[in-house]
Amino acid sequence: MDDWLDDVLQQFPACRAVLEEYARRLAAIPAAAPGEAVTRERPWIDRIELLDGVDSESLSKAHGKLIAHGYLTFEVGERDGRLRYQLSPQANAFLRTSGSEEVVEELEAVPGPALRLMAG
């Protein structure tokens, strides 16, 4: 783990909670049905608006810190204007080595192309 993230997780645990929640949401995306086209892009996930144990100010700060240091990327949806996020390969690597056991298992279950793309 890099020094920045180690320091932030010690001082600001909401960052870990946000990363792990995005990983859970990624794992919950259904795999493509047989015969369905498979996207080559990492999936975009709607912004986390509420997270148990994290107040709204901390949630917002965690997003900002994670974006600023390359652990999350974001875009504004073209049609609906909603914020959507992706875990970066750097965040995925962190979660695979330092995430909770539950999150590591969920990431292992992410199907085919999404998993390969998340790895880098």
N, C-alpha and C positions, 0 to 999 in steps of 0.2 A: 504494500500500500504506500502511496506517496505521502510525503511529510505533511503537505497541505491537508489532505483528507484525514489523516490521522489526527491532526490538531483540531480540525473542524468537528469531527465525530466526538471528540472528547468534550468540546465546549458547546456543541450544538447538535444534540442527538436527533433533532427533527430531520436532519439531512439523511441519516440512515433510514429513518422511518419512511421518508418520501421515496428514496431509491427502492426500498423493499416493496413498497406499495405499487410502484410502477412495474416492478418485476412480477408481482402477483397478477396484475392486470394484463401484462403481456402473456403470462402463462394461461390466462383464462380465455384468450382469443382462440376460437375454434380453428382446427386444422382445415385446410381446403378439402372439400369433398372429392371423392374419386372423379376424375374427368374435369374438375373445376380448375381454371387457370390459377397458377401460383404466382404471387407477386415477388419481384426480386428486391423489393424495398423492405427496410425494417419497418415494422408496424408503428403507426402513430396512435397514441393513446390520449383520450381526452384528459384535460387538466384535472388533477386531484383538487377538489374544492373543500372536502371535509375529510379529516383523518382522525380517528380515535386517538386521544391523548396528545394531540397537537393543536394549539390554538391557531386562529386564522393568521395572525401576525407572524408567528413562527413558520407556518406553512409557506407564506409568501416569501419570507427571508430564505428559507431552505431552497425554494425554487431558484431564487436569484443567485445564491451562492453556487448551487450545482450547475446552473447555466454558465455563470462567469468562469468556472473552472473546467468546463467541458464534460461534465458528467451527464447533463441533459441537453438536448437540443429541442427547439420548439419552432412551431409555425402557426400562423393564423389561418384557419380554414377558409378556403376561397368562397364557399357557398354560405356558410353560417357564421363566419367571423370568430368562431370559438378557438381557443388556444389548445393545441395538441402537442404532445411531447414524445420524445424517443429517448430511451436509454442509450448512451453512447457505448461503443465497444469498451472504452475505459471503465465505465460504470458496470458493464456486464462482467468484465474481468474481476473488478473489485467484489461484486456480489458473489461470484463463483468461489472466491477464496475467503471472503470475510463476512458474507451474509449469514443470516440465520440458517439453520439446517433446513427448515421448511422452505425458504426461498431458494436455496440451492437445488432442492428436489424439484420445485416448481419450474425452475429454469431448465433443468435437465429434461423436463417433459415438453418443452416448447418444440413444436414440430419443425422438421426439415429445414427449408430455406430460411425461415425466420431465425432459427438457432444459428445457422452458419453465418448469417449476416450479423447477428448480434456479437459473434465471436471476433469480428473484425473484417 
